[in-house]
Amino acid sequence: MAEAASLSRFSPTYADIEAARRRIAGMGIATPLLESPWLNRELGGRLLIKAENLQVTGSFKLRGAANRMKALTKDEYGRGVVARSSGNHGLAIAYCASLIGTSAVVVVPDTAPAAKVERIKGYGATVVQVPMQTIAEMAADIADREGRVFVDPADDFWVVAGQGTVGLEIADQAEAVGATIDDVVVPCSGGGLAGGCALALEQRSPGTRVYGVEAAGFEKMANSLAAGRRINLPPGGRSICDAISGLYMAEIPFEVVRNRLAGTLAATDEEALTAMRVAFSEFGLGVEPGGAVALAAVLTGKLSLSGRTVVAVVSGRNVDLDLARRALQRQAA
Amino acid sequence: MAEAASLSRFSPTYADIEAARRRIAGMGIATPLLESPWLNRELGGRLLIKAENLQVTGSFKLRGAANRMKALTKDEYGRGVVARSSGNHGLAIAYCASLIGTSAVVVVPDTAPAAKVERIKGYGATVVQVPMQTIAEMAADIADREGRVFVDPADDFWVVAGQGTVGLEIADQAEAVGATIDDVVVPCSGGGLAGGCALALEQRSPGTRVYGVEAAGFEKMANSLAAGRRINLPPGGRSICDAISGLYMAEIPFEVVRNRLAGTLAATDEEALTAMRVAFSEFGLGVEPGGAVALAAVLTGKLSLSGRTVVAVVSGRNVDLDLARRALQRQAA
């Protein structure tokens, strides 16, 4: 097997996504594609929800982490991995490390919720807490010092290929229910999920257009696509969509996405909250705000469903329950 | 084909459940079997959730309704069906009628939530609202007068066979993840779901024990099993678990269940609320209180998970959002 680290800086292809699916089989689940006949009637089209909030550890991040870690060489496996995250990526890394039996260090901001830190530790990972502005540096430092493989949440060959298995499953499942998909809408931050899905669907469903939905105020993909180069964001913005409010546009996903994404959209906090409520009442799903933005884009009509078949990826569930309560309090759309 | 009505009063067999699966294919979905490694660690066993809250129309009731209605003879199809329900059964009947193109009347209590009435109407069914104590009589009346086939929510050959497809899927899915199931825990009221699952698993997984979980104060199955005959409840009890707080012990399910159920358990309102919260945070599921009682039985230790593999059926999602908010407010267990 090639030294995994040497591949990490390349863009994956469709074949790498198929390989990822075989590699991570049994580590997560094939999440269902759900449909509400009632909502379809209301919206005048066919909406299918790819429910990655049901994924093991609570988000699609499991797929990329699993693919990266199953590709570790024997030497790398012996040295273990390191990641930076306060949320879904950290949970996925810690869990996958426990599953394959290697060691993991997760660097988290000192503002991370105690419940998430406890859970990452519970899976057996070592947690290092530092101020937010130094977590990247600390993770790089630990990688150097301890010889650990750094696993980026998005900017990694194996991670993008792993997230692409969501797109493969969408293509398979749409075929099984006889749906021809017009559009796939995907929550978007670093671009790993959007990139992987665009790559998978380009091959499997060439007529399908893939859109990324960002948190309003955190439109680094929109800005980068407009500029034709990666544009990071200055600190200081606010969004309840913590899972997609990073500041950095990742390099590999951007290369994958730039000629494959049909466009980007953005969802406000209010729109994400409404989508969380609809996910609960119409689909029986518990969703986090950042995981609900693709559904929000459809519900608000920013992406029209009229006469069309659209798949919205719901990407995660790890949300503070006070925020979930706020979402459920809202009036019907 | 046999006149469907003539079969309605018989108990189904395992073969009838397999036939039901073929008959209703494509009308609902094979819901996933979900697992939380974290919760497994906390509880010291393996808990699998059969997520029927993700079913089309929001509950397992779709299966029985679909099986009954697909078995209508040509004459019956022409005359249509009638049902009584304020909730999940009514939604399932209305939706299935719209799917197969027959007409449905749903008799609901005049206290039924406007949102549910609107939705039943939205699927094209005629809604008749009468005082709660007369809904059974009114439904029988309409069946007589209009020649419609009355579809009981539980006391029906086809309905029990349809609900049994939940048990078939559990057996298949457990095999697929290499699990040998010790116990299956099922929310229980009229006994259609418990009966169907017990029948399916007796054949497919003979070592598995099936338990029914009732709403505390509505233990008609426990009382009936103890007495060796069907015992109905007097009116006047209260429970937030509206989906399982009926007063009547159905005849066919009781015949199916009496020598097949390992036992019954009961869950209080508080326990159901806690289970709703855990379903959201650990599994990403939006669940109604009556749908959460089997999970509640495991979380409270009424059914021990220690060193065992247990499947808990989560049976529905149709809940008032104020009640869902109350559930999410609760402290972590």
Contacts between the chains, C-beta under 8 A, distances in Angstrom:
chain1	res1	chain2	res2	distance
A	29	B	32	6.6
A	29	B	34	7.4
A	29	B	35	8.0
A	31	B	32	7.2
A	32	B	29	6.6
A	32	B	31	7.2
A	32	B	32	5.2
A	32	B	54	6.5
A	34	B	29	7.4
A	34	B	54	5.9
A	35	B	29	8.0
A	35	B	56	7.0
A	36	B	56	7.8
A	37	B	56	6.6
A	37	B	57	7.6
A	37	B	95	6.4
A	37	B	123	7.9
A	38	B	119	6.2
A	38	B	122	6.6
A	38	B	123	7.8
A	41	B	122	6.9
A	51	B	54	7.6
A	51	B	284	7.5
A	53	B	284	4.0
A	54	B	32	6.5
A	54	B	34	5.9
A	54	B	51	7.6
A	54	B	283	7.1
A	54	B	284	5.0
A	54	B	285	7.7
A	56	B	35	6.9
A	56	B	36	7.8
A	56	B	37	6.6
A	57	B	37	7.6
A	58	B	284	6.4
A	95	B	37	6.4
A	115	B	332	7.7
A	119	B	38	6.2
A	122	B	38	6.6
A	122	B	41	6.9
A	123	B	37	7.8
A	123	B	38	7.8
A	277	B	321	7.0
A	279	B	286	7.4
A	280	B	286	3.8
A	280	B	317	7.7
A	280	B	321	7.3
A	280	B	324	6.7
A	281	B	286	7.1
A	281	B	317	7.7
A	281	B	321	6.5
A	283	B	54	7.1
A	283	B	286	7.5
A	284	B	51	7.5
A	284	B	53	4.0
A	284	B	54	5.0
A	284	B	58	6.4
A	284	B	285	6.1
A	284	B	286	4.6
A	284	B	287	7.0
A	284	B	317	3.6
A	285	B	54	7.7
A	285	B	284	6.1
A	285	B	285	6.9
A	285	B	286	5.8
A	286	B	279	7.4
A	286	B	280	3.9
A	286	B	281	7.1
A	286	B	283	7.5
A	286	B	284	4.5
A	286	B	285	5.8
A	286	B	286	5.6
A	287	B	284	7.0
A	317	B	280	7.7
A	317	B	281	7.7
A	317	B	284	3.6
A	321	B	277	7.0
A	321	B	280	7.3
A	321	B	281	6.5
A	321	B	328	4.6
A	321	B	329	7.5
A	324	B	280	6.7
A	324	B	328	5.3
A	325	B	325	4.8
A	325	B	328	4.9
A	325	B	329	6.2
A	328	B	321	4.6
A	328	B	324	5.4
A	328	B	325	4.8
A	328	B	328	7.2
A	329	B	321	7.5
A	329	B	325	6.2
A	332	B	115	7.9
